[in-house]
Amino acid sequence: NAAGHYISPFHDIPLKVDAEKEKGIPTKKARSDGDENLLHMVVEVPRWTNAKMEIATEEPLNPIKQDMKRDKPRYVANVFPHKGYIWNYGALPQTWEDPHHRDKNTGCCGDNDPIDVCEIGSKVLSRGEVVPVKILGVLALIDQGETDWKLIAINANDPEADKFHDIDDVKKYKPGYLEATIHWLKFYKVPEGKPENNFAFNGEFKDKAFALDIIKSTHECWKAMLMKKCDAGAINCTNSQVCDSPFRCTQEEARSLVELVSPASPSRESDGEEQVWHFLGK
């Protein structure tokens, strides 16, 4: 963070922007920081890139790493007409979709990750960047029987952010973007030989108020996990900033954890999959 302390992007970055003053989180100040709707987003994947980067929830201090499958780095496929991720993609810190909690709206349990964010602003953001976002709505993806919420949000510092207040504003000012989001999420795994994804609510985007309720619920699940009030499973809860958490470590311990990790190996050559366009029949 700004003080040079090791932190977890999962646990130590405050969910709410107005809490950042106490934590020294390196983020740009939002232009509209009076809005209670402003939350922090951790960017994992910049728009138009393919490497499947994510917060490593099972590792100490949860670094952002490329997902691996059979010892090979994973890349998302390009399904025509899209190239890579069509938004800046990331997660809200201090949220957790509890795999033991059955959602009353979808009837499915959580996917064991922080809640995902699709940021629709005009700028391509950087991996690891922490940005204040305005929540606009949410889509309920059902992935292999698990609830995988996809928040729609916009960087609060985006030049057009003042025009966006709810999900209908996306339809008005960025026509086609929500439809493209449905298409992308429905088909992105098909090139891997997997079936199309499904959605709750017949693929309807829910509004900001609904989304904020979902975020509140996932934040409460995260708090229960960090206070050891529920089964975290394989999730690594080590943190350096969460007061009263039994998993909190000192800065000396955090530094030792980081130093124990092997240096990043040279990036491996991909198999070129991120350069291929897949044309799927209707």
C-alpha positions, -999 to +999 in steps of 0.1 A: +000+000+000+010+037+001+029+031+034+050+003+017+032-024+037+024-058+023-013-063+019-038-088+005-058-075-024-086-099-012-087-090+025-069-057+032-083-032+006-114-017+021-146-024+002-159+011+006-140+040-008-147+062+022-127+038+044-095+042+024-082+072+045-074+049+074-057+022+053-034+041+030-046+023-001-029+036-033-060+046-053-069+077-072-094+099-054-129+096-069-143+128-084-177+121-068-166+107-035-197+118-017-217+090-034-223+061-010-223+038-041-185+041-045-166+009-039-131-003-046-124-026-075-092-046-079-084-049-116-073-084-126-076-083-164-073-052-185-098-049-214-089-066-247-063-089-231-067-127-228-045-139-199-068-153-172-054-135-142-071-137-108-066-132-071-051-164-058-075-170-030-057-201-016-022-185-013-009-163+015-017-126+009-036-137-022-014-123-051-028-117-086-016-146-107-024-163-140-046-193-136-030-226-146-045-257-161-024-289-165+007-268-158-002-244-187-012-207-183-048-201-192-061-177-217-097-168-225-107-177-261-117-151-286-153-158-297-163-137-327-167-107-327-149-102-294-112-100-286-102-110-251-122-096-222-147-069-233-145-049-201-118-042-175-124-073-153-117-077-116-132-081-082-145-063-052-122-068-022-137-079+011-165-099-005-169-137-007-195-158-025-198-185+001-200-220-014-221-232+016-246-203+013-276-210-010-287-178-026-324-171-021-326-156-056-309-182-077-312-213-056-275-220-061-245-217-038-216-193-043-185-199-064-160-195-035-145-163-049-147-125-043-176-110-064-166-102-100-168-068-116-171-058-153-160-022-156-174-005-187-155+028-187-137+043-216-101+037-203-081+005-204-070+000-168-039-017-155-036-051-138-034-046-100-048-011-102-073-002-074-101+021-087-132+036-072-163+023-091-200+032-093-221+001-092-248+001-119-263-034-118-257-071-118-261-103-138-265-137-123-244-162-142-249-199-133-216-217-138-216-254-133-244-251-108-228-222-088-239-186-086-213-164-101-225-128-099-212-103-125-214-067-114-217-039-140-198-008-129-180+022-142-148+038-130-158+069-109-130+089-125-142+080-161-150+111-182-185+099-187-191+086-151-215+114-142-240+102-168-242+067-152-264+060-122-282+027-128-284-001-153-308+017-176-281+043-183-259+016-197-286+007-222-290+044-230-254+055-234-237+023-244-263+005-266-254-031-273-229-034-244-252-054-221-262-077-250-225-082-258-219-091-222-246-118-222-231-132-255-195-132-241-204-148-208-227-174-225-201-187-250-166-180-237-161-216-225-175-233-256-142-233-275-128-254-246-155-281-253-177-270-224-214-262-226-229-228-229-234-210-195-268-202-182-283-172-163-308-168-136-337-144-142-336-154-179-305-133-184-321-101-171-298-075-156-308-064-121-306-028-111-282-010-087-304-014-056-305-052-062-267-053-069-259-034-037-280-059-017-259-087-032-227-069-024-238-064+012-245-101+016-212-112+001-194-086+024-211-102+054-200-136+043-164-124+040-165-108+075-178-141+090-149-159+072-122-135+084-135-137+120-134-175+118-172-178+122-176-201+092-158-228+072-133-211+048-123-243+033-091-238+012-093-200+013-062-184+027-074-157+052-040-143+061-042-105+062-022-076+076-049-049+081-082-064+094-086-055+130-096-084+154-092-110+127-075-141+141-057-145+108-040-111+110-003-111+107+025-086+115+044-068+087+074-089+096+054-120+091+039-106+058+074-098+045+086-133+053+056-148+035+064-128+004+101-136+005+094-174+008+076-173-026+098-183-055+106-155-079+083-154-109+096-176-136+100-161-171+066-159-188+059-190-207+051-190-244+014-195-250+001-219-276-012-189-296-048-195-285-053-158-277-047-150-313-074-173-327-109-162-335-136-188-329-168-187-350-196-205-333-227-218-351-261-206-339 
